């Protein structure tokens, strides 16, 4: 996963950048389908805004959230990103399982009543 974090007209605290990287890595860990993430912070008067652009395998998500601090804005954005990534993965799972026929399992050498009748009539 390629991660780019930038602040426009503001300086970002190192702990915030580390926290973002950890949360995104945790979101990507079991699936490894997040290709690229770009996080941009912008100070707008007394509020901070964060824009998260996430490129997921075959899909892109774009989330913008505002908050009183960069941490609060990022936390709100991350909640939306989590739901979006979950929805994309659920849709992907549903589309891959459509059209797959489910077969009933039979033990090797199992005999049905019809087979037993046929064998008995041959004897």
N, C-alpha and C positions, 0 to 999 in steps of 0.2 A: 504494500500500500504506500503510495506516495502522498505525503502530507505537506501542505504549505500553509503557514500561519503568518498573517501580516496585520499590522495596525496602521490605519491611515489617520494621520494627525494625532497620534497617541503612541505612547510606549507601553508595551505589554510586559507584565511581570513574568519572570521565568517560571514561577510555580504554575501560572495559568497555562502556559504552553505545554508544560509537562503533564498537567491534569488532562488537557484536551487529547494529547497523544495517548495517554493511558486509557481513557474512556473509549476512544475510537478503536484502539487495538483490542480492547475487550469486546467491543461490538463485532469486530471482524474475526476474532479468534476461531470460533468453531466452523466458520464457513469459508473464510479467505476469499470473499467475492467482492470486496471493496477495493477498487483499483486506485482511485485518486480522491483526495479530499482537499478542498481549498477553503480556509476559514479567514474571513476578513472582518476586522473590527473597525468601526467608525464612530467617532464621538460626535454626537448631534446635540449640541447645547448641553443640557444637564443630564441627558440620557445617553447611554451607549447602545449601539446596534451591532449585531453580528450577523454576517451572511455566511451560510455554510452551503457549499456546492459539493455534492458527493456523487462520484461516478461509480455506480454499482454495475456489475457485469450485465450489460444490456439495458441499463436504465440509469437515468440521472435524476437526482433530487436537488431541489433548491429551496432552502429555508432561510428566512430572515426574521429575527426576533429582536426586541428591544428590552432594556432593563436599566435599573438605576446604576448598576455597576457592570463591568465586563463579565464578571463571574456569573451574575444573575442572568444576563442576556445569553451567555453561553449555555447555562443550565437549561433555560427555557428552549433554546434552539436544539439542544441535544435530546430533549424529551420528544420533540417533533420528529427529529431524525430517526430516533429509535423506532417510533411507530411507523414511519415511512419505510424503513428498511425491513421491519417485520412484515408489513403488508406486501412488499415486493417479493420477499422470500416465500410468503404463504401463497401468493398468486403463482409463483414459479413452481412450487410443489404441486399445486392443484392442476396446472396445465400439463405437467409431466405425467400425472397419474390419470388424466383423461384418456380414454381409449385403450387402456391396459385392461385386458380381460382377466378376471380372477378365475382361476381354475380350482376345482375342489381336489384336494389331495387324496390319493389312493395309495395304500401301502402296496409295495411290490408283491405280486402274487395274490392279491386279495381276490376273493371270489364273490360274485353277486349271486342272488337267488336264481337268476336266469342261467348263469353259468353252471350252477349246481344241477339245475333241471336238465340242461343239455348233456352234461356229463353222465347223469343217471340214466337218461334215455339211450345213450350210446352203449351202456354196459349190458 
